[in-house]
Amino acid sequence: MKTAVIEGIERFNSPGKGRGLKAAKHFKVGELLFSCPAYASVLTVSERGGYCESCFLRKDSLSKCGKCKKAFYCNVDCQLNWPMHKLECTAMCDYGDNWCPTETVRLAARIIAKQKTQVERSSSEKLLPMQELEAHLDEMDNERREMNEADIAALHHFYSKHLEFPDLVALTMLFAQVNCNGFTVEDEELSHLGSALFPDVALMNHSCCPNAIVTYNGTVAMVRAVAEINPGEEIFTSYIDLLYPAEDRIERLRDAYYFTCDCKECSTKSKDKAKMKIRKLSTSPEPETIRKMVKYGRNIIEEFRKAKHTKNILISPPSELLEMCELSLDKMGSIFDDTNVYVLHMMYQAMGVCLYMEDWDGALSYGEKIIKPYSVHYPAYSLNVASMYLKLGRLYLGLEKKPIGVKHLKKAIEIMEVVYGKDHRYVADIRKDIK
């Protein structure tokens, strides 16, 4: 494939943003703009056994790799993806429990392997070749450079027997490209399934007021309109979680993607007052008190993130994490309203811990507090809102509270039909749950 086009979509130079995509025709809400198969993908290790290693299909009866006994496939066609699995299969057998490369390293290894045999542009590169992805090498700080070096060292450690590497300059470029352009593939409840690279999808620029959204059907990315898009208009998606206030979003985008967002929402900060709502008290808190609580909120979110990885909820008692959530909610609740996004963040984390502990009532209690503010703070067609309705609906059904469960599932479907499409298997599965 030397050159190709995507019907209704054009690559162009976006003023002040560099490369981008724009519409060549009108797209209505929910319409598929284009789809893009993964250039390379890796299933996260924790989901092995439940999902196909090749296509990410969720299935009860999967066939196990006869050699490593760790990779599973849904059919013979997916098992023919052996050249990609071969990279890991022998290494996993050699290293045993000591085989532990990160997903970034695993994805980079598959990209290198693919490039060894690739003779022309793939169907993932109709508008942008993999090699032309942004890397931002000149803008990386020392911490990022050290992370890159660690990834390269891990690549050599785990794959040197099975893969011939390009030189250090090329490897440095590759890891920078993967870190800037890699996508996290998630299921309908936003649980992490794996990582992948979609070059054509990576062409879209960011906006905190996006008119398009990226969802997944296995290892195929689907881009759908979440607002009316007219011919000539640029197509924007969001690179980050849009729950947080403008200052937080801008900082996150600068840190991860090396640009300052100047979209309408970041310029006007029109939603910030509602997102950072202060509790009504007999005496209004001093501005300095509010500033300190904002700082605390940001810090506790980061501390919890680190604690989750350090304590590892999969092997350590989750009670410590739940206590951390509850203490932070008590402290922030003295100043912040329950609809404040920092409070909502910790409620969401507490809900996740409750689900892991099988404390269904606790999970429902947090979820019901979250859903209405989510519907206000997030855009109209948000995966975060849909997944929350979905989780609540399934919880209620599991507790044999069908009427309210069905009500929540129908709310989820309203959003999911737009962002996934009416014929997506996720939507079909929920319809079965309702019946």
Secondary structure, 3 states (H helix, E strand, C coil): CCCCCECCEEEEEECCCEEEEEECCCECCCCEEEEEECCEEEECHHHECCECCCCCCECCCCEECCCCCCCEECCHHHHCCHHHHHHHHHHHHHHHHHCCCCHHHHHHHHHHHHHHHCCCCCCCCCCCCHHHCCCCHHHCCHHHHHHHHHHHHHHHHHHCCCCCCCCHHHHHHHHHHHHHHEEEEECCCCCEEEEEECCCHHHCEECCCCCEEEEEECCEEEEEECCCECCCCECEECCCCCCCCHHHHHHHHHHHHCCCCCCHHHHHCCCHHHHCCECCCCCCCCHHHHHHHHHHHHHHHHHHHHHHHHHCCCCCCCHHHHHHHHHHHHHHCCCECCCCHHHHHHHHHHHHHHHHHCCHHHHHHHHHHHHHHHHHHCCCCCHHHHHHHHHHHHHHHHCCCHHHHHHHHHHHHHHHHHHCCCCCHHHHHHHHHHC
